[in-house]
Amino acid sequence: MNIGIFSRWNATCGVSMHAELIGIEFLKMGHNLKIFAPYTQTANKWWHHKIVRDDEGFVIRCYSELDPDTMGNGKVDEEKVLSEDIDFLIVESYVSIPYSDIENLVRKIDAITIAVIHEGAREDIHYSNMRVFDAIVAFDERYVREILYDCKDIVKIIPYPCYPAKKGKRKFAEDKLTFFSFGRQPVEEYRDFIEVLDRLSAKYDFIYKIIRSNGFLPFTRKWLHQEQKRLRNTEEVYSYLHSSDIHLLPKGKTEKVVVSSTLYQCLGSLVPTVVPNSRHFEVLPEEKPVVIYDGVNDLKEKLELLIESESFRKSVIKAAERYVEEFRNDKIARKFIELFK
């Protein structure tokens, strides 16, 4: 098949991650792939979008994203898309794509079109008619219930894919107990972790390693080790995770429907992950592949349990392993192929 994906690509965001996880699998299956990606000068205006790798030969940069200040000026170079031989076009739909131009393109292209919804609220979606697409993909039932309620007859649920499991060789705290975080999350999302580790520092000897791509956090502790660096691929992320014992994943509260691409990227490392009780994680199964906490007192108790109970750690890792196996990216990519057919 000739498959096109209209999306961010080689960038630090969940939209790009989703496209990459399924796109690479399409190539492994033997399909032809074209990526229609945004011009970097417009995409980089959004704080969470940064290009981290050089483009492959199948990437065509052909559209301007909306300006974050005005939510205008987006534009698609239609000819760059229409000139390609495409059987199926996946549009990774997100708040800064040029909606009206996308809608016009979809009406013109001789291909089956599928929108993957990343927007977290209906008011964030600005197509005049969602039924311009042949099908719509949602990550879970919340999207159907809260966002896509009036077109649910063309909605297919295909969960967000996981990076495959790749276990490290480290024994728990084999040199020194090590906590790890990475990314560009706002400062306030780290405060729970800093406060609780302050309280635990009298009881345990540890380090908290934070890799930041956009400057250090305004905290100074003897156990806090910060490094400014942009991790360029999942393999590099996993090398840090596999040299750590507990992954602390900062996420803020939101009322919107949302998933955490960072979680799905990192679960396969099989390093226990600790997350706040937010909407990012509310549809995880009863057998939780992560440790979810409610407030700093609960976080303290659960970190102590993770540190001291080998059986608890193993249960979390086992749950993560099962979750990743069920939603591995090659399996998710095949669900898209089935939907095409």
Secondary structure as GFF3:
##gff-version 3
##sequence-region A 1 341
A	DSSP	beta_strand	2	6	.	.	.	ID=ss1
A	DSSP	alpha_helix	14	28	.	.	.	ID=ss2
A	DSSP	beta_strand	32	38	.	.	.	ID=ss3
A	DSSP	alpha_helix	40	43	.	.	.	ID=ss4
A	DSSP	beta_strand	59	64	.	.	.	ID=ss5
A	DSSP	beta_strand	75	76	.	.	.	ID=ss6
A	DSSP	alpha_helix	78	82	.	.	.	ID=ss7
A	DSSP	beta_strand	88	93	.	.	.	ID=ss8
A	DSSP	alpha_helix	99	108	.	.	.	ID=ss9
A	DSSP	beta_strand	112	117	.	.	.	ID=ss10
A	DSSP	three_ten_helix	122	124	.	.	.	ID=ss11
A	DSSP	three_ten_helix	130	132	.	.	.	ID=ss12
A	DSSP	beta_strand	135	138	.	.	.	ID=ss13
A	DSSP	alpha_helix	141	146	.	.	.	ID=ss14
A	DSSP	three_ten_helix	152	154	.	.	.	ID=ss15
A	DSSP	beta_strand	155	157	.	.	.	ID=ss16
A	DSSP	beta_strand	177	183	.	.	.	ID=ss17
A	DSSP	three_ten_helix	187	190	.	.	.	ID=ss18
A	DSSP	alpha_helix	191	200	.	.	.	ID=ss19
A	DSSP	beta_strand	206	212	.	.	.	ID=ss20
A	DSSP	beta_strand	224	228	.	.	.	ID=ss21
A	DSSP	alpha_helix	234	241	.	.	.	ID=ss22
A	DSSP	beta_strand	246	248	.	.	.	ID=ss23
A	DSSP	alpha_helix	261	266	.	.	.	ID=ss24
A	DSSP	three_ten_helix	267	269	.	.	.	ID=ss25
A	DSSP	beta_strand	273	276	.	.	.	ID=ss26
A	DSSP	three_ten_helix	279	281	.	.	.	ID=ss27
A	DSSP	beta_strand	291	293	.	.	.	ID=ss28
A	DSSP	alpha_helix	295	308	.	.	.	ID=ss29
A	DSSP	alpha_helix	310	326	.	.	.	ID=ss30
A	DSSP	alpha_helix	329	340	.	.	.	ID=ss31
###
